[in-house]
Amino acid sequence: MKRNPLAEIMLVLGGLLTTAAYFMTFFWAPPTAYPDGRVDFAQKIFYFHVPVAEASFLVLIFTAYYGIRFLMTRQRIYDTKAKIATEVALFFVLLTMATGILWTKVEWGVWWQWEPRLTTYFILTLAVIGYFVLRNSTEDEERRAVYASAFGILVFINAPISFFITRWLESIHPIVFGGGKGSGLETTMLVTFIIAQVGMLMLGYAFYQLRLREEEFKERVEALKIEIGG
């Protein structure tokens, strides 16, 4: 099984950057304040919530891309890549939900609010989980790959809807970028956010590549077992 030096480098750099962003969040980036002057420490969740949310959207692009590639070529490797991409997406989706719920509880006083962004992202979460339920419910490999590829494309379609929904419909969910007045970030806040985002994307790339290497190794072992047994 070949090593992937780039993935290993990305894993280390991603870990260092996200760790640096953690300390920058609490010791460098200034906190925001409520209208009454109280410090809004819950805003610190933003530096982690937004990067993992955006990473989840970006990784799902590869789920759809490799799903399309499989449907066009019927090459198993593309189904494998789509599955691994969705696994990584699930990791980021669950982190997004966890950090978002914490922020919602602190800022809105409730654990959940059925507003447009949260509702569409909740649907996205169920769809990503449903992807794996679908895979595990079909024993025939070819049909499983076809169904999963088609469903993976549908899962991705919800990603841009969830991302842009707060710009299309009235929503109480904050818009950090492009939200008009009050959506800008101070330099220290922006730098912290960028470092957290880059670090999270590096980790996503590393997770994908290392998990793919593991899956390809398992498939080679299974093929070898069949060959020896046959």
HELIX and SHEET records of a PDB file:
HELIX    1   1 PRO A    5  PHE A   27  1                                  23    
HELIX    2   2 PHE A   41  ILE A   45  5                                   5    
HELIX    3   3 PHE A   46  THR A   73  1                                  28    
HELIX    4   4 ARG A   76  TRP A  108  1                                  33    
HELIX    5   5 PRO A  116  ASN A  136  1                                  21    
HELIX    6   6 GLU A  141  TRP A  168  1                                  28    
HELIX    7   7 THR A  187  GLY A  229  1                                  43    
SHEET    1   A 2 THR A  32  ALA A  33  0                                        
SHEET    2   A 2 VAL A  39  ASP A  40 -1                                        
END                                                                             
